[in-house]
Amino acid sequence: MFQWQRRLLLLGVRELSSATAAYPADLLPRARGMVVVTGQNKVSGNPDDAMSSSDAEDDFQEPATPTATQAGQALPLLPQEFPEVVPLNVGGMYFTTRLSTLRRYEDTMLAAMFSGRHYIPTDAEGRYFIDRDGTYFGDILNFLRSGDLPPRERVRSVYKEAQYYSIGPLLDNLEDIQPLKGEKVRQAFLGLMPYYKDHLERIIEIAKLRAMQRKARFAKLKVCVFKEEMPITPYECPHFNSLRFERSESETKLFEHHCEVDVSFGPWEAVADVYDLLHCIVTDLSDRGITVDHQCIGVCDKHLINHYYCKRPIYEFKITW
């Protein structure tokens, strides 16, 4: 079952193949009448005139009214017919469009709804009802009519509606313009970051607990953001490759450590640097309504081996509620 087919069921849109309500009353098979003789009537003395119990049972086995299955077998189901100009009620907002507009792209939820294979309920004024917020439905219709795309500030919201109605061509067009095009690139980078979403949730949870414990509107956290797998200092760069690829297991363990911070992001392999990831973190927290300030307060500086020290940058995040 396609996603849009599940949504049709949630909307109460019934397939005519399983709905007897689509029949006009005068087309349904009429029930046969049946006379029931009660035991209070006088029984005739002639045994041939009396009804045998087996005959009575046979008559009672006949259903008085046809079942849905019998009705479906008795008459072909009639497809729902729509006018050329279709009045719509989408969550209380009224629209009018041509039937051909709704059917423009075959593999969409709207084309299926108005194909005639499904029963669409109507409101008191005869408008076909779709139980969905209609705020951005006009943008959906404009694309189906003439291929028009929404203004930039509405792109994200219209994209969600296009997903709901399964309009593939509109989704493809929206993904190629800002801000979704940039978001696609950003998500490709964040896909390389292990446990990125988990770390964001940890930042929020720690900040909330600290603010509540201190009865304050803000909380401060230490966050480490590092790209390189091996922490180095500038004068160690010439020796970095040999140290990284030719070290023994015991030496490897000496370089493995956890900085004393609340949350640590990294390492990752991509062109994007530490400042790119910091921007992503702040953007994602801000999108959730969280005010964030951050500044670099130094490096870890933990001694590892010989003259090697951890130089991963440490940032202080201030979360204001």
Secondary structure, 3 states (H helix, E strand, C coil): CCHHHHHHHHCCCEEHHHCHHHCCHHHCCCCCCCCCCCCCCCCCCCCCCCCCHHHHHHHHCCCCCCCHHHHHHHCCCCCCCCCCEEEEEECCEEEEEEHHHHCCCCCCHHHHHCCCCEECCECCCCCEEECCCCCCHHHHHHHHHHCCCCCHHHHHHHHHHHHHCCCHHHHHHHHCCCCHHHHHHHHHHHCCCCCHHHHHHHHHHHHHHHHHHCCCCEEEEEEEECCCCCCCCHHHHHHHHHHHHCCCHHHHHHHCCCCCCCEEECCCCCCCCHHHHHHHHHHHHHHCCCEEEEEEEEECCCEEECCEECCCEEEEEEEEC
